[in-house]
Each structure stands twice: as structure tokens, then as C-alpha cells.
Amino acid sequence: MGEPGNLSAADRMTDAGTVWFVGAGPGDPELLTVKGRDLIARAGAILFAGSLVSEAATRWAPPGCDIADSKGMTHEEICSWLIDRARRHQTVIRLQTGDPSLYGALIEMVQPLDDAGVPVKVVPGVSSAFAAAAAGVESLTLPEVTQTVILTRVAGRTPMPEGEDLVSLARHRSTLCIFLSITLLSSIQRDLRAAGWPEDAPILVVHKASWPGEEKIVRTTLADVKEACRQAKIVSQAMIIASPTIGARQWSTLTKSRLYDASFTHRFRRASEERLVDMAVGKLNPRSEIRVPEGQTKTTLSDEASDDNLQ
């Protein structure tokens, strides 16, 4: 067989199994999706990224499953392994950390499989950004604070495209989920300062978010983040979240979402003066059946009550 990406017509497979790129989630095997776990349970071969994915994520594999760790493999070796196993098995899994669409080299692995005639499918996974927010019981968005989340990294051996430097992104003052950058904290501090962030801007750093027995959570500020991580001995596999929403759980005042506001109409609930009065005097039980005007149903309340109102 030729090298991946340079296959002859004879090397292209006409009856290959499917290679599934499955997001293994942030670390805890229990955070695999049900679909991902079901695929593992019937897989003929699994290639997992052992430098970032716990081998425990393969524990649902059937007896005799061909399981290998890719941490010592090159790109060409990974693709050759997947193509070879797709010749032998109907279900082959590439188990990747977090979600395959984020920093997972997905397309550069899919292209050789396409060239080889191997069917490819993807199962999403839980990103470490969301696992880190969950670990800290934080919200990445808050009404009238920020409604924007930027997933990014700091330039290291991999350069950033023009216009995507951290200074430019940080000027939005939205939530920044910074991947693959724990060894570049000095650069992060410099860039956030250049973007106008104050020294007391809150930052959440989570090492190995959701990994049983290995998770570390550091709450700190822009001024202290480097020293705080040094003291916690966090030097790898960490998510950095810089956001004006961090710590909102302790705020004395909070602008609430309009979704549950009694005066807000949406597809499943119509605001009315009568409803507002009833709520004010305690006559309307929040658990009671929603009142619907005569002649209308819950799914056809009004032109205003569209999905666009579900903010």
C-alpha cells in the first residue's frame, strides 16, 4: 500500500469499515457521550491519544479489540494504522481528547482516509473549556456582562493567523478560553494588559479538568496567575479562562436572564398583565400549567413568541 494521501487506485478500498473520530471528553471516562461509549463497545480497533486520553476510556471495548496508543506515532503512522484496521474491521475508532473539532488535527487525518476511500464519521465530545467551567461552577456568559466566548490559544511553535493575536481578541472584553498555553503565562499577562485588562481581572485555571483524583482548580487574577500556577505546580494540560463572568456566584447583584422573566413572551409562555398581577400577589404557582389564551396552543402563541426569543 502506498503512503496515505498518495494511494494508487488499486490501494483505494471499496469495502472498508468506518473510522469514527470520537471525542473522549476532558478526562473523566464517564463524560464520554452515550453514542461514543456504544461505538467503543462494538469496535474492532481503537487508537487512543494516550498523552491526553486516559486508557480507562477504552474499558468498554469488547474482548479481542485491537487497542493501541498513538502517543509515540507520527501523523503518517496514525493514518496508516487507521487505514489498515479499516480493511479488517467494520468499526474503527480514533479516540481523541475533548472534542475532535478543536485543536485535534482532524482534517489532516481525514484527508488521507478520504484518499483511501475509508468512510469517516465524527462524534462530538465535551471540551476541556466546558469541563473547566463546570469544575469552577462558572458561567461563560452572563446577561449584560458578556454574551461571547472566544476559544483560542497563544502563539508558540504554532503561529497565530493575522488578526488573531491575543491582544486583538482580548480587546472585546468577552470570555477567553485559552487552550494549550499554560507554559506561556508571561505572554498571556503581557497581552491582556496591553488589551486594557486590569490587574485584578479574575482568571480561572483548571489542570486536568474532570480527571478523577488529578484535577486542580486555581482562582487567581491577571497580576498573580503565573505565580499561582507555579505554586500549584501546574505546567501542562490546563485550561485558562479569563472572563468578566468569573466569580459571579458571589456577586450581590446580578442581571437575570429574560427567559424566565414573567414579563417576557416566548414560544411556550405568554406574558400578560393578568399573569404579572397574579405573580405579584402570589396567586400563580410557578409549577402550575401555563395559561394559554383561548384559541391558541402552546406551540402557536404569537409571531413574537419565536425561538429567537429563547435567550
N, C-alpha and C positions, 0 to 999 in steps of 0.2 A: 504494500500500500504506500502511496506517495505521502509527502508531508501534508498536514492539514492546511487547507487553503490553496493547495496546488495538486488536486486529485485528478487523475485521468477519468474518462467516462467509465472505464471498467471498474474503477475503485468506488464509484458512487453507488450507494446502497439503495435498492428498490424495496426491500422488506425489512427495514431497520426498526428497532424498538424506539420508543420516545425517550429523549433526555429531558428530564424535568429539573429546572433550576428552582430549588426550594429555599425560601428564606427560613433560616433556622431560628430567627429571632435574636435577641440581645445576649442570651446566655442560658437562662433557665430553660431546660428542655420542655417544661410544662407550658412555655409560651409559644411552642410550635402551633401552627394552626391545625385544626382537625383534619383538613384536607392534606396538609403536609405529612402528618403522622400516618394517615391512611395510606398514602403513597409509599412511605417508608416500610409499612407493614407488608407490602406486596412487591417490594423492589427486588430485582435480581442483582443489582450492583449499586453501591453508594460510594461517592467520592466526597469526603468532607474536608473542609478547610481547617485542619487541626490547630493552626496557630490562633484561630479566633473562635472556632466552634467546638464545644465540648463533645467528646466522643459519646457521652451519655445520650446525645440527641439521636444516636443510631440504635438505641436499645430496643426499639420496636421492630427492628429488621427481622425478617424470617430466618430460620435456620438455613445455613448454606449460602446466605447472601454474601456476595463479594464486596467487602468493605475495605477501602483504602484511604489513607491520609495524604492530602496533596501538599502539605506544608513544605516539603522538600522538592516539589516538582516545578518545572518551568511551564510557561504558557503552552508551548508545543507539546510537552509531555501530558499535560492535563487534557488537552483536546484529543490527542491520540488515544488516551485511556478511555475517554467517553465514547469516541467513535468505535473503538474496538469492542467495548461492552455492549454498545447498541447493536452490534452484529449478533450477540449471543442472548440478549435479554429484551423482553418487551418493555420493562420499566427500569430506567437508569436514572439515578438521582445525583445531581451536583448540589450538595448541601452547603449553603453559604450563610455567612453571618448577617444578622439583621434582615434587611430587605434587598433582594438581588439588584434592584434598580439604583441603589445608592452606593457609589464607590465600590462596586462589585465586579468590575471588568466584564460585565455581562455581554455587551455587544461583541467585544473582541474574542469571546469564546463561542458565541452563537454563529458568527460568520463562517468559521471552518466547518461547523456542523451543518450549516446550510449548504456549503460547497460539497459536503459528503452525502447530502441527501438524507440527513438524520432529522426527523421531526423534533421540534423543540417547543416546550411549554414552560410557563413560569408560574410559581405560586408565591404570592407576596408574603412578607414576614414583618414582624414587629421591629421597628428601628430602635437603635440604642437611644436616639433622641427622645422617643416617647417613653422608653423604659426609664430613662434618667428623670424625666419629668414626673413619672409615676412614683419613683423612689423618693423623690422630694415632696410629693403631694403638691405639685405645682401645676398651674395652667399656663400654657404658652401664649394664650390670647386672653384678653380681658376687654370688656366694653370700655371705650373711651380711653384706653391705655395703649393697646396695640392690637390690631387685627391681622398682623402679618408675621409670618415665620419664615426666616431665611435659613436654609440648610447650606452650609459652606465649610470651607477649610482654609487654612493659611498656607501660602506658598512655601514649599520645602523643596524636595527633589522633584516634585511635580509642580510646574509653574501654574499660576492662575491666568485665565484669559484676560485680555484687556477689559478694563471696566469692572472686574470682579475682585479687586483688591479689598481687603477688609475695611480699610478706611472709607471707601466709597459705600460699601454695604452698611457699615455701622452708622453712617450719617442719617439713615432712615429712622434710627432710634426704635427699631422694632426688635422682636426676639431673634437672637442669633444662636443657632445650634451649630457649634463648631466641632467638626469631626477631625480626627487624625492629626491633632495639633498640640497634644499635651506637652511635647518637648519644645514647643515654640511659644511658651508663655510670655517671654520678653517681647516678642513681636506682637502678640495679641495686646499686651498692655500699651505698647507704643501706638498701635493703630487705633485702639479705642480712644485713647487720649487725643490723638490727632483728629478724631471724628467728633470731639467735644463731650465725650462721656465723663462724668465727674468721678473723682477718686472713690467715692462711696457707692458707686453703681454696683448693685448686687450681682453676684455670679455664683452659679451652682456648678460644681464639678462632681461627676459620678464616675468612679472607677468600676469597671465590670458590672454595669447596671444589671440587676436581677440574677447574677451568678450566685447560686447558693453558697453561703459562707465566705464569699470573696468580695462582695460589694462594699465600697467605701463611698460615703457622701461627705462632701466638703462644702460648707456655706461660707462664702467669703465676699470680698469686694475687689474692685479693679486694683486698688492700691496693694492689696495683700495676697492676691491669688497665687502668685509664684511661690511665696514663702509658705503659704498654707498647704500647697500641694507638695512642697519639699518636706514639710514636717509630716505629712500623711504618707509620704513615700509613694506618691502616685507618679509613675513615669511612663505608663503605657495604658492602652485600652481604656481611655477616659473620654467622656462626653463633657464638653464645656458649654454651658448655657448662660449667655449674658442677655438679660432681659429686664425691662422695667416692670414686668409682672412678678419677678421673683420675690417671695416673702409676702405676697398679698393676703395670705391666710391670716396674718397678724394685723392687717390694716383695720383701723377703727371705722372707716367709711369706704364703701365700695359701690361703684355704679353697677347695678344689676342688669342682667340680660333682659331684653324686652320679650323674649319668647314666653316667659311665664307671667308677664305683667298683665293684670286684669284689664287694662285699657288697650291691649294690643290684640288686633284681629289677625288670625291666620287660618289655614285651611280646616283646622279641627276645632277652632273656638272663635266665636264672635264676641267682641267686646260690646257691651251695651250699657246704657245709663242704669237700667234696672239691675244688671249684674254688679256694677260698681257700687250701687247703693246697698244691695244685699251683702256684698263682701264687707262693706264699711260697718254694717250693723251686725255682722256675724251670722246672717241667715243662710249663706251659701257655704256648704261644706266643700272644701277643695277636692274631696274624693267623690263627690256626687256626680251624677250623669250630667254631661254638658247640655245646657239648654240650647235648642236649635229653633230658630223662628219657623213658624208654621209654613209648610210648603217647601221647605228646604231640607237637605240632608247634610250630614257631617262632611261629606266629600264635595258638596256643591254650595258652599256657603256664600261666596261672592267672588267677583272678579278680583277684589283686593286680597282675598284670602288665598294667595298662591304660595307655592313652595319658596318663592323669593323672600317671603316674609319670615321664614324659619331661620332667623339669625341667632 
